[in-house]
């Protein structure tokens, strides 16, 4: 995963914990989850629109 090993991931997690504190991390993760969900929905909507327009072109 991006050339990161276990020690690097642990170091990043520790830095995030120190910077944001334990109370703020759940809020950050919730926001990240919502962002990923919206991104997936947007990509699926775009794929749907593309396939619909392709179907219309084939019928014409």
N, C-alpha and C positions, 0 to 999 in steps of 0.2 A: 504494500500500500504506500505509494509515493516514496519508496525507499526508506521508510521509517521502521526502525526496529522497536522492540519492546522497551529498551531503556529510553529512547527518544520520546515515545508516547507517554511513559511514566513521568518524565521530566516536564513535558508540556502540561500534563494533568496537574502536577504540583504547582507550576507557575500560574495556571488558571485559578487554582484553589487559593493561592496567596493573593493574587490580584483582585479577585471578585469576592472571596469569602464564601463560606459554606451556605449562607442564607440566600445569596443571590444566584447561585448556580442552578437551582431548580427553575427559577424564572427564565434564565437564559436558555436552558434546554427546552422549556415549553415554547418559547419564542422560535427557537431553531426548528422544533418539530412542526410548528404551524407554517413556517416558511417553506420547509420541504414539502409539506402537504399541498400548499398553494402552487408550488413549482410543478409538482407531479400533475395536479389538476390542469394547469395551464398547458403543459406539454401534451396531455391526452386530448384536450380541447383542440389544440392545433392539429394533431394527427387526425382527429375526427373531421375537422374542416377540410384538410387536404384530401382525405379519402372521399369525402362527399363531392368536392369539386372535381376529382378525377372521375368519379362515377357519372357526373353530369356531362363531362367532356366526352366520355365513351358513348353515351346515349345520343349525343348530338351529331 
